[in-house]
Amino acid sequence: MQIKNPKFEISAVSPKQYPQGDLPEVVLVGRSNVGKSSFINTLVNRKNLARTSSEPR
């Protein structure tokens, strides 16, 4: 898989805010500080697409 133009779409809190589209979606599940954001940034070869924090929320 080659990701060419990654971008942040929306931060949705309810189903009516979900973006419409026909592309496949991927879900990452895990505790607050397991490296999900770091994984996303590595996958798309960018440093700040997904924000990382030094302290969990």
C-alpha positions as CSV (number, residue, x, y, z in Angstrom):
1,M,0.0,0.0,0.0
2,Q,1.2,3.5,-0.8
3,I,-0.3,6.5,0.9
4,K,0.1,9.6,-1.3
5,N,-1.8,12.5,0.2
6,P,-2.7,11.9,3.9
7,K,-4.8,14.6,5.6
8,F,-6.8,15.0,8.7
9,E,-10.5,15.0,7.8
10,I,-12.5,15.6,11.0
11,S,-12.7,14.8,14.7
12,A,-16.3,13.4,15.0
13,V,-18.1,12.7,18.2
14,S,-21.4,11.4,16.7
15,P,-22.4,9.4,13.6
16,K,-23.9,12.3,11.8
17,Q,-20.5,14.0,11.8
18,Y,-18.7,11.0,10.1
19,P,-17.3,11.9,6.7
20,Q,-19.0,10.4,3.7
21,G,-16.8,8.4,1.3
22,D,-16.3,5.1,-0.4
23,L,-12.7,4.5,0.6
24,P,-11.8,1.7,3.0
25,E,-11.4,2.6,6.7
26,V,-9.0,1.3,9.3
27,V,-9.6,1.3,13.0
28,L,-6.8,1.4,15.7
29,V,-7.8,0.4,19.2
30,G,-5.6,0.6,22.3
31,R,-5.0,2.2,25.6
32,S,-4.1,5.9,25.7
33,N,-0.3,5.6,25.4
34,V,0.4,2.5,23.3
35,G,1.8,4.3,20.3
36,K,-1.3,4.6,18.0
37,S,-0.3,8.2,16.9
38,S,3.3,7.2,16.4
39,F,2.2,4.2,14.3
40,I,0.0,6.5,12.1
41,N,2.8,9.0,11.6
42,T,5.3,6.2,10.7
43,L,2.8,4.6,8.3
44,V,2.3,7.9,6.3
45,N,5.9,9.0,6.7
46,R,5.1,12.3,8.4
47,K,5.9,13.6,11.8
48,N,2.7,15.4,12.9
49,L,-0.3,14.1,11.0
50,A,-1.4,12.4,14.2
51,R,-0.5,14.4,17.3
52,T,1.5,12.7,20.1
53,S,1.7,13.8,23.7
54,S,4.3,13.1,26.4
55,E,1.6,12.6,29.0
56,P,-1.6,10.5,28.7
57,R,-5.0,12.2,29.0
